[in-house]
Every structure is written in C-alpha cells, then in structure tokens.
Amino acid sequence: MNSRSRTLGVLGAAVLTAGLLPGTAIGKPSAVSVSSTASAQCGMSLGSVSATGDHQIQGLIATSPPTNQGNHVVVRDLYPDGQARLSAATVQEPVPSGLRTFGYAVLGSALYSTSYDSLQPETVNVHRIGGGWGPFVALTEARYAPYMGSHYRTHEYALRNDGVLFRWTRDGAYIWRNVTSAPGFASVKAMALISKTRTYDTFLVTLKGGALYTVHIPTTAPMKPVVKLVRRSTWQGFESLVAEKCGNQGTLLVGIDKDTKTAHMYAVGHAQGTSTVIRSIGKIPGTFDAPVYFRWATLDHDELFGE
C-alpha cells in the first residue's frame, strides 16, 4: 500500500468516557493523565486520517471550554498519501498483543478493511474488498453488541452522491449481504450515528441549506427511514459530524468545518424533534485539517442511545 515504512504508536492505558488514548513510542506504554474535573465530564476519542495517510487519535473532553488532549499518530503511513476519502468508526479490542484495531475505509474508489495490533507492527493489514465506491460520500457502521445479551448485529451504511442511502448486513470478516436502500437524501451534507439498538439505528444529519434532522431507520427490510426536523438553520458549516454517547440518553456532538479548519462541541439531549435540547460547549482548541474524521470505539460497552 505504501513504499514508506509503517510505524505504530502504543495506545496507552488511560481511558476516557469514550475510548482509549495513545501513548508515545512503540514498546514503551505510557498513561495519559486526565484531571479529576475533566474525567468526570463526557469525552470523545476523535479519530482522523491525515493527508499523508496516518491513523490519528485525539482525546476531547466536554469541559467549558472544551479540552483537547492533543493529536497523536497511532499508525504512520497506514494509507497512501491523499487516498483516504471516508472511514467508518474504528473499533479497538484488548488482546494479549495490546489493542487490536479494525474498521473500514474508502480509498479512492475502493472499499478496504483495516486491522492491526498496537504492539505488533507486522500485523498491519489493509485488505481491498471491492470497487465502485467513487460516488459514495459517507460511510458508517452500526454495530449493536449488547454487553449482556445475544441479539448481535452489524449494519453498514453508505450514502451515494445521488441521495440514495444503502444498508448492508455484515457477516464474518468481509461479507456484506442483504443490501437495501432508500432515496431522498441528496441534500445531506454530513451525518453521524447517534443511536443503535436491537430494532433501529438513528442518524443526526445536516443539510446543505443548514437544517438539522434525525433519520430513524428500523432494522426491518425494506428500509423505511423516518425523518424529523431538529433545527431549521445554521448547521450548514460542518462538513463532518462525529458523535459519542453522553450520559444515559444524550449525545456529545463534534462538528468540523473544513473550510476554517475548526471544530465545535455540542451537548445534545435525547432527540425529540424540534424540542431537542442542544447546548453549545464551545470551540475546540487545535487545527482540524485532516481530510477524514471518524469515531474511535471500544468493542465492549460501545453504546449510543441519543434517540
């Protein structure tokens, strides 16, 4: 995939509300300190792919103003320069060799799976699944895996540039089946998964005209989304949305404006149409200039219940 050598940064032991933060040099784990005040807040492990193909992570905490613990490289040169266009949530699973990381990304016009272990650089595997992904503008995974229970499922969603939203059921490592779709989403500019339950998934989406909506999608087929207005205007500036659970039924939302290379954080209450409470936490320190952003997730306790 890349002529330059790949290097992995060790993922440290510190845990935020939403995930694990990286340490520094390989073979030398280090904890990332979090103040007692900040650790009591909601947090997010925000992932990104740099223009040079690095897998990155930064810990964001919902203090006022927001705290940014800094951007860290997890894997250098994971993808070829400038090829990454889309990424679903990337999942971390504890294993004897550190943390196993896996997820999906679109590079150019093809879909790839990515996996690696944090302490074993030789385990980096970027596997091509198939082509035809040039027209797609969004990719999201909804993996419902209750900590105690048996109703597991994984759905992969992708939005095509003509406004058709697709859903696949994933079995095994690379098998995507039972595709279904729904038209009518050509005005969507950015989308983020905020709920995944046994019976439905819900997205928060911004439109090019500035409106904010929820899209509630039952897991039954054929796919029949239910769309509700949340706000009528002012949300058109964000090209990327990333969401994490906050509290029992709320959402921590990060909107990224790629034109100004800035990001803002919001606390969103349980979605109830135009009655939904949204509180601005503030502008996040730092420069947000990566081409691709995504959510880092953990295998267990990965819950989203924003609607």
PyMOL commands that set and color helices and strands:
alter all, ss='L'
color gray80, all
select helices_A, chain A and resi 36-39+273-275
alter helices_A, ss='H'
color red, helices_A
select strands_A, chain A and resi 7-8+11-15+20-22+43-49+55-61+67-76+84-87+90-95+98-107+110-117+120-131+136-144+153-160+165-171+175-182+188-196+200-207+212-218+226-231+240-246+250-257+262-268+278-283+292-298
alter strands_A, ss='S'
color yellow, strands_A
deselect
rebuild
show_as cartoon
